[in-house]
Amino acid sequence: MNKSVYQKMQETGFNHMVGGGDPREIGRQNFTAVQFLTQLQPDMRVLDFGCGCGRLALPVLDFLSEQGSYVGVDIIPGLVKFCQDEIAPQHGNASFLVSADRNDLYDKFKLDHGQELPRINDLLELGEGSFDVITAFSVFTHLKYDDAVSNLAKLTQLLKPGGKILLSCFLINSSSRELLAAGNSSTPFGKDVQQDKQIYFADCREPLTCVGFQERELVMMGHDSGLQPFVTYYGHWCGRPPRHSFQDIMVFENLVKLPAEFDARRYLQLNPDLPFETTAEGQLLAERHFLEHGYKENRSWK
Ligand SMILES: C[S@@+](CC[C@H](N)C(=O)[O-])C[C@H]1O[C@@H](n2cnc3c(N)ncnc32)[C@H](O)[C@@H]1O
């Protein structure tokens, strides 16, 4: 079954539209990165932001159990329709939606068809705090800085506490800057990389074709959304020796935060099975218990 879906991705031109290459191999590589860098489990709920023609959807859905689920979102109706027709019928735990968002690079592919597809006007319609893992492969490589900020903030709101978001990107740091200056990079960024927050494809006719971020800017952007870096994986796009991934990958974690109105004594009253006293030390242990276990176990706290 999957073989023919991959063939159709090629025949329809959709695979080319989302970057080309061998769609099965790219999906497999991206899936491996998700599995190992986000600690994906079969019963998790996954959002694939900018899902394209479903190259990642197929291996993720093969991995997920019936308790797990996958949601793919893209702004191009043709891609979403392809996923609806070719992937959703075999997987009851998959859904694909059209997002009303805009993108100067991809808007030209929004043709008329697909009016009947499920749509969202705002990412938050997908359910705040409802996803364990969110992926965005080759999407932040095509977003303007302000769009990256607003999308990352919304995606963070969709994450469960402790959830992970994986972005593939081109990170500008001292190592990539050196390799760019030496002319080793296969991406068309200028050699003379400035200290701007974001850098664009050297040929500025289509600046969103290829966008890089200063690494510290992306870390700050995550921090401002309430995320902390979990893993950073450096790819070989700028001339590093061959690695698993061409693009860099940043995985952020949505920190579990103690609610401002959390009262440890009340938590202990509501959860009498916890072996802590109401001393100062016991209260500290109760707070730690909530952060590590209580929120996952949906324990009452107010
Ligand atoms: C390079 S393609 C990658 C597709 C897919 N992630 C993959 O790796 O096969 C980028 C995708 O992001 C989508 N995209 C761009 N801006 C978006 C936005 N604001 N919201 C959702 N999808 C977006 C595009 O329509 C396109 O399908």
The ligand as an SDF file (V2000), in Angstrom:
LIG
                    3D

 27 29  0  0  0  0  0  0  0  0999 V2000
    9.3530   22.1540    2.4820 C   0  0  0  0  0  0  0  0  0  0  0  0
    7.7140   21.7030    2.7500 S   0  0  0  0  0  0  0  0  0  0  0  0
    7.9150   20.3720    3.9220 C   0  0  0  0  0  0  0  0  0  0  0  0
    6.7070   19.4760    4.0290 C   0  0  0  0  0  0  0  0  0  0  0  0
    6.8250   18.3150    5.0300 C   0  0  0  0  0  0  0  0  0  0  0  0
    7.0420   18.8010    6.3720 N   0  0  0  0  0  0  0  0  0  0  0  0
    7.8990   17.3500    4.6140 C   0  0  0  0  0  0  0  0  0  0  0  0
    9.0050   17.3960    5.2050 O   0  0  0  0  0  0  0  0  0  0  0  0
    7.6510   16.5470    3.7230 O   0  0  0  0  0  0  0  0  0  0  0  0
    7.0300   23.0070    3.7560 C   0  0  0  0  0  0  0  0  0  0  0  0
    5.5550   22.8270    4.0220 C   0  0  0  0  0  0  0  0  0  0  0  0
    5.1400   23.7950    4.9900 O   0  0  0  0  0  0  0  0  0  0  0  0
    3.8740   24.2840    4.6310 C   0  0  0  0  0  0  0  0  0  0  0  0
    3.6800   25.5770    5.3090 N   0  0  0  0  0  0  0  0  0  0  0  0
    4.2970   26.7410    5.0710 C   0  0  0  0  0  0  0  0  0  0  0  0
    3.8590   27.7050    5.8970 N   0  0  0  0  0  0  0  0  0  0  0  0
    2.9310   27.1160    6.6920 C   0  0  0  0  0  0  0  0  0  0  0  0
    2.1070   27.5700    7.7610 C   0  0  0  0  0  0  0  0  0  0  0  0
    2.1530   28.8320    8.1780 N   0  0  0  0  0  0  0  0  0  0  0  0
    1.2700   26.6840    8.3490 N   0  0  0  0  0  0  0  0  0  0  0  0
    1.2140   25.4020    7.9380 C   0  0  0  0  0  0  0  0  0  0  0  0
    1.9750   24.9120    6.9290 N   0  0  0  0  0  0  0  0  0  0  0  0
    2.8170   25.7600    6.3200 C   0  0  0  0  0  0  0  0  0  0  0  0
    3.9420   24.3650    3.1220 C   0  0  0  0  0  0  0  0  0  0  0  0
    2.6830   24.4490    2.5300 O   0  0  0  0  0  0  0  0  0  0  0  0
    4.6900   23.0810    2.8010 C   0  0  0  0  0  0  0  0  0  0  0  0
    3.8360   21.9970    2.6130 O   0  0  0  0  0  0  0  0  0  0  0  0
  1  2  1  0
  2  3  1  0
  2 10  1  0
  3  4  1  0
  4  5  1  0
  5  6  1  0
  5  7  1  0
  7  8  2  0
  7  9  1  0
 10 11  1  0
 11 12  1  0
 11 26  1  0
 12 13  1  0
 13 14  1  0
 13 24  1  0
 14 15  1  0
 14 23  1  0
 15 16  2  0
 16 17  1  0
 17 18  1  0
 17 23  2  0
 18 19  1  0
 18 20  2  0
 20 21  1  0
 21 22  2  0
 22 23  1  0
 24 25  1  0
 24 26  1  0
 26 27  1  0
M  CHG  2   2   1   9  -1
M  END
$$$$
